[in-house]
């Protein structure tokens, strides 16, 4: 308790809070319900679950791509519904699996998107773009003038990460950013990203269905099943969880041979 | 081969006219598709914002496209009233045809933007407007241009039909060629129009390719070229149109067919030859524009037909006595419009009942009454106009007691000549001054019961103009009675059939007549 008061920027300060949040569209089965959790400053919360378990929906409730129909999402102390969605989104970086890079923009203009929307001076924008491209491992000389279709999948995703970081947002949302990459590239980017997030002190919410990725990146893992958060714990506690869905995921880690047998035969 | 050579010769000899018609054609297409783009692109964007509207709006635009162009022109004539003829209805029709491809492509182009790009744009905090201008429109541009391209090509083709309602353009050659069965003339309209369509297709295709997402410096070259070409075309149009505008002291006008151009030129030349009055020419005006321009003082004289003035302008029921009609239009024009009818020129441009020469000789046909007893073995073909008008077929058949082997075939007037010459029909109602009558060896039967009202040609001049230049009256009246039906046919044929310049044809006639 003492430490919380003397160190307001400790990892216990909630930046995003979910309070009894649910989302139901047109009277059908709710997409998510009874969500109650916090995301603390500087942590990387990984939302893990099967396809359709509600993790991406939860992510979109944070930057108001979706609006909750019940309860309240609070971002930086203010209800999301009270935020101007445009202002809110510019404070939150967003990376998606398909990258969503603008095909008619060069790499440089893609990365510069938020700074240019925010009306930064061109010189400052250019500096920032170069800095970020180096940060994500792309040589500005080589890549600044290229178009997305001239890049490999991994390079594109690096640009996607650089674009999300460009406005220096305190929060980053990532929706299976490495899901479409080959295993080697994926592992490489995960490694680099883990190092990067440790340096940047951003609050990150990261969606994946890959438990290896979750363990590689997470400060805490939240497990989704049927639109509910069924487990929320640090990696070590999560590995020991008794929840059947958590066990199912962990088993895929413990029995790699069994999994290979399953998939081949 | 020969066709190609004669087409080439024709285009070279008539290059000024070809250029003028091409420019007119381009202006119609440019204005119409330009307006359709200005209206259709925002409408397409609106549909992406209000998807519920998209089905009914696209369906409506689709229905518009299925209306045959002649029918659409027909609908527009009563709606637009006195502007129902000329460039305006043509532009409106082309505009309506152009809407569908432009709206549809704008809509599908924007809706087709990769959803992940859209999601990323929203997620980055772009406003709706920023998304539209920076993401959706740029990514949809090549699809939108493809729509404009389709609309332009359709318009270039459809604009040829616009000549039917007096809008000019390359369709003039096509219709004139149909009327004269002159393949070269038809090709002179069709080939440049087709080339224009190909050029537009190629050119807009280039722009479309350049604008495909992810290309660098997208607009520069083709757009500049396009703008330059359009500027040159517009400039040329301006120059050409300005030739037709008021430049002399007395302006002579004509309606938009060959005979009228010859007559306008003839009036102009006799004034120039017999006085020092400067003469301006404003020929080929559509519909009742010459009449309205005369009332408005924009022109000073044109040649009108007594029957037309009597029924179409003064709205009287047809009367058959030529003297009575002439006297009445002369009196009423002076009272109502302050316009003077000068002496009739001599010929009567009325319906001509025509048969093949060999039939006339074999059956000894001279008058329409002579046909009555043969009519049960004859087939007739008439233009739509003749079938429907007050002084047309029903009264004609009654007056002469005609009973044809089968109900008359209704077809385009220009096609009836061909049908008669080929033996598909045996009797048609043509035009008494048509050059084709002599060319095809047809015989006109005398209207011995005076069924058809007279359409005597005479110049109408503003009385104000006559007061200022009294010498005009005697100059024009020196032509009185000089132009017989046969003479008029020859002149028409010299221009329509032999493709000679109306100026030269008129000059030779005046020399021959001793003016």
Interface residues (C-beta under 8 A of the other chain):
Chain A: X63 X65 X85 X86 X87 X88 X89 X90 X92 X94 X96 X98 X99 X100 X101 X102 X103 X104 X113 X114 X117 X147 X148 X149 X163 X173
Chain B: X114 X116 X117 X118 X119 X120 X121 X122 X123 X124 X125 X126 X127 X130 X134 X135 X138 X139 X213 X214
